[in-house]
Structure formats: structure tokens, C-alpha cells
């Protein structure tokens, strides 16, 4: 059993929205769920797994700048701000803090809905209490 956790975080690195997909599912599928109704923001910072024209269009249609490095296979590279991209570590720290909870790191729950509930509980305790 393998899963991917997709997250939208605020500037302080706290989770705002979380979405769970199957491990073999593309990152684009997670983006389709999370990106259409983003909270007010100036920039979306994502890793190159989210680099697609559709994701970029969804973000720019909301008047938000996309800071996403181009995939290595993209023929024409799209420029991005490396200075802004450095702030992505806050989201990586979000995942690291969630994985401090052994139940989440080892994925003891077989059912995806129970696993997602455990993630929500951990995120609430870690970031919002």
C-alpha cells in the first residue's frame, strides 16, 4: 500500500488543505483537487512534479504567480525565481513534522480514510493547538 499526501500550506508552513492519493497516481491529479480554489496568495511554490501547462494555467487564472521549476523533459524551460523557490522548505518541514508521528510515518492504517483522519489529527495538534 502506497499513498501520496498533497498539501497546500500558508507562509508559515502550516497546512491549509490536505489531499491523499494513491502512490502510483500522478501529482497532477492531486493538483486538480487542491488548486482550483486556493486561498488568497501571491505565489504558489511547487516542485517539478507539478510542472504542467494545465497546473500553471489554473494558478495564473486566479492571478497567482507560479514558481515551479520545469521538468527535465520539457523542451522549452520556463523561468522561475530561485530565490522564491527556496521558501519551499517550509512545506518540506510540514511533511517532516507530520512524519514525526510514527503512525503516519509507518502508515499503520490500512484504510485510506482512517489514515487521512490520523493525518488531520496530527496536523491539528502539531500546527493549530
Contact map, one row per residue, 1 for C-alpha under 8 A:
111000000000000000000010000000000000000000000000000000000000000000000000000000000000000000000000000000000000010000000000000000000
111100000000000000000111000000000000000000000000000000000000000000000000000000000000000000000000000000000000000000000000000000000
111110000000000000011111000000000000000000000000000000000000000000000000000000000000000000000000000000000000000000000000000000000
011111000000000000011110000000000000000000000000000000000000000000000000000000000000000000000000000000000000000000000000000000000
001111100000000001111000000000000000000000000000000000000000000000000000000000000000000000000000000000000000000000000000000000000
000111110000000001111000000001100000000000000000000000000000000000000000000000000000000000000000000000000000000000000000000000000
000011111000001111100000000000000100000000000000000000000000000000000000000000000000000000100000000000000000000000000000000000000
000001111100001111000000000000000100000000000000000000000000000000000000000000000000000000000000000000000000000000000000000000000
000000111111111110000000000000000000000000000000000000000000000000000000000000000000000000100000000000000000000000000000000000000
000000011111111100000000000000000000000000000000000000000000000000000000000000000000000000000000000000000000000000000000000000000
000000001111110000000000000000000000000000000000000000000000000000000000000000000000000001000000000000000000000000000000000000000
000000001111110000000000000000000000000000000000000000000000000000000000000000000000000001000000000000000000000000000000000000000
000000001111111000000000000000000000000000000000000000000000000000000000000000000000000001101100000000000000000000000000000000000
000000001111111100000000000000000000000000000000000000000000000000000000000000000000000000100100000000000000000000000000000000100
000000111100111111000000000000000000000000000000000000000000000000000000000000000000000000000100000000000000000000000000001000100
000000111100011111000000000000000000000000000000000000000000000000000000000000000000000000000000000000000000000000000000000000000
000000111000001111100000000000000100000000000000000000000000000000000000000000000000000000000000000000000000000000000000000000000
000011110000001111110000000000000100000000000000000000000000000000000000000000000000000000000000000000000000000000000000000000000
000011100000000011111000000001001100000000000000000000000000000000000000000000000000000000000000000000000000000000000000000000000
001111000000000001111100000001000000000000000000000000000000000000000000000000000000000000000000000000000000000100010000000000000
001111000000000000111110100011000000000000000000000000000000000000000000000000000000000000000000000000000000000000000000000000000
011100000000000000011111100000000000000000000000000000000000000000000000000000000000000000000000000000000000000000000000000000000
111100000000000000001111100000000000000000000000000000000000000000000000000000000000000000000000000000000000000000000000000000000
011000000000000000000111110000000000000000000000000000000000000000000000000000000000000000000000000000000000000000000000000000000
000000000000000000001111111010000000000000000000000000000000000000000000000000000000000000000000000000000000000000000000000000000
000000000000000000000001111111000000000000000000000000000000000000000000000000000000000000000000000000000000000000000000000000000
000000000000000000000000111111100000000000000000110000000000000000000000000000000000000000000000000000000000000000000000000000000
000000000000000000000000011111110000000000000000110100100000000000000000000000000000000000000000000000000000000000000000000000000
000000000000000000001000111111111000000000000000000000000000000000000000000000000000000000000000000000000000000000000000000000000
000001000000000000111000011111111100000000000000000000000000000000000000000000000000000000000000000000000000000000000000000000000
000001000000000000000000001111111110000000000000010000100000000000000000000000000000000000000000000000000000000000000000000000000
000000000000000000000000000111111111000000000000000000100000000000000000000000000000000000000000000000000000000000000000000000000
000000000000000000100000000011111111000000000000000000000000000000000000000000000000000000000000000000000000000000000000000000000
000000110000000011100000000001111111110000000000000000000000000000000000000000000000000000000000000000000000000000000000000000000
000000000000000000000000000000111111110000000000000000100110000000000000000000000000000000000000000000000000000000000000000000000
000000000000000000000000000000011111110000000000000000000110000000000000000000000000000000000000000000000000000000000000000000000
000000000000000000000000000000000111111000000000000000000000000000000000000000000000000000000000000000000000000000000000000000000
000000000000000000000000000000000111111110000000000000000000000000000000000000000000000000000000000000000000000000000000000000000
000000000000000000000000000000000000111110000000000000000000000000000000000000000000000000000000000000000000000000000000000000000
000000000000000000000000000000000000011111000000000000000000000000000000000000000000000000000000000000000000000000000000000000000
000000000000000000000000000000000000011111110000000000000000000100000000000000000000000000000000000000000000000000000000000000000
000000000000000000000000000000000000000111110000000000000000001110000000000000000000000000000000000000000000000000000000000000000
000000000000000000000000000000000000000011111000000000000000000111100000000000000000000000000000000000000000000000000000000000000
000000000000000000000000000000000000000011111100000000000010000111110000000000000000000000000000000000000000000000000000000000000
000000000000000000000000000000000000000000111110000000000000000001110000000000000001101100000000000000000000000000000000000000000
000000000000000000000000000000000000000000011111110000000000000001111000000000000000000100000000000000000000000000000000000000000
000000000000000000000000000000000000000000001111111000000000000000011000000000000000000000000000000000000000000000000000000000000
000000000000000000000000000000000000000000000111111000000000000000011110000000000000000000000000000000000000000000000000000000000
000000000000000000000000001100000000000000000111111000000000000000000010000000000000000000000000000000000000000000000000000000000
000000000000000000000000001100100000000000000111111100100000000000010000000000000000000000000000000000000000000000000000000000000
000000000000000000000000000000000000000000000011111110110000000000011110000000000000000000000000000000000000000000000000000000000
000000000000000000000000000100000000000000000000011111110000000000000000000000000000000000000000000000000000000000000000000000000
000000000000000000000000000000000000000000000000001111111000000000000000000000000000000000000000000000000000000000000000000000000
000000000000000000000000000000000000000000000000000111111100000000000000000000000000000000000000000000000000000000000000000000000
000000000000000000000000000100110010000000000000011111111110000000000000000000000000000000000000000000000000000000000000000000000
000000000000000000000000000000000000000000000000001111111111000001000000000000000000000000000000000000000000000000000000000000000
000000000000000000000000000000000000000000000000000011111111100000000000000000000000000000000000000000000000000000000000000000000
000000000000000000000000000000000011000000000000000001111111110000000000000000000000000000000000000000000000000000000000000000000
000000000000000000000000000000000011000000010000000000111111111111000000000000000000000000000000000000000000000000000000000000000
000000000000000000000000000000000000000000000000000000011111111111000000000000000000000000000000000000000000000000000000000000000
000000000000000000000000000000000000000000000000000000001111111100000000000000000000000000000000000000000000000000000000000000000
000000000000000000000000000000000000000000000000000000000111111100000000000000000000000000000000000000000000000000000000000000000
000000000000000000000000000000000000000001000000000000000011111110000000000000000000000000000000000000000000000000000000000000000
000000000000000000000000000000000000000011110000000000000011111111000000000000000000000000000000000000000000000000000000000000000
000000000000000000000000000000000000000001110000000000000011001111100000000000000000000000000000000000000000000000000000000000000
000000000000000000000000000000000000000000111100000000010011000111110000000000010000000000000000000000000000000000000000000000000
000000000000000000000000000000000000000000111100000000000000000011111000000000011001100000000000000000000000000000000000000000000
000000000000000000000000000000000000000000011111011000000000000001111100000000010000100000000000000000000000000000000000000000000
000000000000000000000000000000000000000000000111001000000000000000111110000001110000000000000000000000000000000000000000000000000
000000000000000000000000000000000000000000000001001000000000000000011111010011100000000000000000000000000000000000000000000000000
000000000000000000000000000000000000000000000001101000000000000000001111110010000000000000000000000000000000000000000000000000000
000000000000000000000000000000000000000000000000000000000000000000000111110000000000000000000000000000000000000000000000000000000
000000000000000000000000000000000000000000000000000000000000000000000011111000000000000000000000000000000000000000000000000000000
000000000000000000000000000000000000000000000000000000000000000000000111111110000000000000000000000000000000000000000000000000000
000000000000000000000000000000000000000000000000000000000000000000000000111110000000000000000000000000000000000000000000000000000
000000000000000000000000000000000000000000000000000000000000000000000000011111000000000000000000000000000000000000000000000000000
000000000000000000000000000000000000000000000000000000000000000000000110011111100000000000000000000000000000000000000000000000000
000000000000000000000000000000000000000000000000000000000000000000001100000111110000000000000000000000000000000000000000000000000
000000000000000000000000000000000000000000000000000000000000000000001100000011111000000000000000000000000000000000000000000000000
000000000000000000000000000000000000000000000000000000000000000001111000000001111100100000000000000000000000000000000000000000000
000000000000000000000000000000000000000000000000000000000000000000100000000000111111100000000000000000000000000000000000000000000
000000000000000000000000000000000000000000000000000000000000000000000000000000011111110000000000000000000000000000000000000000000
000000000000000000000000000000000000000000000000000000000000000000000000000000001111111000000000000000000000000000000000000000000
000000000000000000000000000000000000000000001000000000000000000000100000000000001111111100000000000000000000000000000000000000000
000000000000000000000000000000000000000000001000000000000000000000110000000000011111111100000000000000000000000000000000000000000
000000000000000000000000000000000000000000000000000000000000000000000000000000000111111110000000000000000000000000000000000000000
000000000000000000000000000000000000000000001000000000000000000000000000000000000011111111000000000000000000000000000000000000000
000000000000000000000000000000000000000000001100000000000000000000000000000000000001111111110000000000000000000000000000000000000
000000000000000000000000000000000000000000000000000000000000000000000000000000000000011111111000000000000000000000000000000000000
000000000011100000000000000000000000000000000000000000000000000000000000000000000000001111111100000000000000000000000000000000000
000000101000110000000000000000000000000000000000000000000000000000000000000000000000000111111110000000000000000000000000000000000
000000000000000000000000000000000000000000000000000000000000000000000000000000000000000111111111000000000000000000000000000000000
000000000000100000000000000000000000000000000000000000000000000000000000000000000000000011111111100000000000000000000000000000000
000000000000111000000000000000000000000000000000000000000000000000000000000000000000000001111111110000000000000000000000000000000
000000000000000000000000000000000000000000000000000000000000000000000000000000000000000000111111111000000000000000000000000000000
000000000000000000000000000000000000000000000000000000000000000000000000000000000000000000011111111100000000000000000000000000000
000000000000000000000000000000000000000000000000000000000000000000000000000000000000000000001111111110000000000000000000000001000
000000000000000000000000000000000000000000000000000000000000000000000000000000000000000000000111111110011000000000000010011001000
000000000000000000000000000000000000000000000000000000000000000000000000000000000000000000000011111111011000000000000000000000000
000000000000000000000000000000000000000000000000000000000000000000000000000000000000000000000001111111011000000000000000000000000
000000000000000000000000000000000000000000000000000000000000000000000000000000000000000000000000111111111000000000000000010000000
000000000000000000000000000000000000000000000000000000000000000000000000000000000000000000000000001111111110000000000000000000000
000000000000000000000000000000000000000000000000000000000000000000000000000000000000000000000000000011111111100000000100000000000
000000000000000000000000000000000000000000000000000000000000000000000000000000000000000000000000011111111111000000100110000000000
000000000000000000000000000000000000000000000000000000000000000000000000000000000000000000000000011111111110000000000000000000000
000000000000000000000000000000000000000000000000000000000000000000000000000000000000000000000000000001111111000000000000000000000
000000000000000000000000000000000000000000000000000000000000000000000000000000000000000000000000000001111111110000100000000000000
000000000000000000000000000000000000000000000000000000000000000000000000000000000000000000000000000000110111110000100000000000000
000000000000000000000000000000000000000000000000000000000000000000000000000000000000000000000000000000100011111101100000000000000
100000000000000000000000000000000000000000000000000000000000000000000000000000000000000000000000000000000011111101100000000000000
000000000000000000000000000000000000000000000000000000000000000000000000000000000000000000000000000000000000111111100000000000000
000000000000000000010000000000000000000000000000000000000000000000000000000000000000000000000000000000000000111111110000000000000
000000000000000000000000000000000000000000000000000000000000000000000000000000000000000000000000000000000000001111111000000000000
000000000000000000000000000000000000000000000000000000000000000000000000000000000000000000000000000000000000111111111100000000000
000000000000000000000000000000000000000000000000000000000000000000000000000000000000000000000000000000010011111111111110000000000
000000000000000000010000000000000000000000000000000000000000000000000000000000000000000000000000000000000000000111111111000000000
000000000000000000000000000000000000000000000000000000000000000000000000000000000000000000000000000000000000000011111111100000000
000000000000000000000000000000000000000000000000000000000000000000000000000000000000000000000000000000110000000001111111110000000
000000000000000000000000000000000000000000000000000000000000000000000000000000000000000000000000010000010000000000111111111000000
000000000000000000000000000000000000000000000000000000000000000000000000000000000000000000000000000000000000000000011111111100000
000000000000000000000000000000000000000000000000000000000000000000000000000000000000000000000000000000000000000000001111111110000
000000000000000000000000000000000000000000000000000000000000000000000000000000000000000000000000010010000000000000000111111111000
000000000000001000000000000000000000000000000000000000000000000000000000000000000000000000000000010000000000000000000011111111110
000000000000000000000000000000000000000000000000000000000000000000000000000000000000000000000000000000000000000000000001111111111
000000000000000000000000000000000000000000000000000000000000000000000000000000000000000000000000000000000000000000000000111111111
000000000000000000000000000000000000000000000000000000000000000000000000000000000000000000000000110000000000000000000000011111111
000000000000011000000000000000000000000000000000000000000000000000000000000000000000000000000000000000000000000000000000001111111
000000000000000000000000000000000000000000000000000000000000000000000000000000000000000000000000000000000000000000000000001111111
000000000000000000000000000000000000000000000000000000000000000000000000000000000000000000000000000000000000000000000000000111111
